[in-house]
Amino acid sequence: MIHRYRSFEEAQRALWRFETDAEYYRMLADLFQLGRRLAPPERPAGIFRFHSMEEANIERTSKTGDRFQI
């Protein structure tokens, strides 16, 4: 369906969805599922225990590079 807007502000307001019904939450769940398929987690979920910060940093940099070094 094609919508015509008289101004940019009117078009911008049309992007927002204010009513939250079951369809809204289904679309939101589909969006998150798409995100997980496009960029799956790099490591398994859970808590990891290390003996030292150096050991934790080695594990972290081997998985993600130098982005999250403590």
PyMOL commands that set and color helices and strands:
alter all, ss='L'
color gray80, all
select helices_A, chain A and resi 8-15+22-38+53-64
alter helices_A, ss='H'
color red, helices_A
deselect
rebuild
show_as cartoon
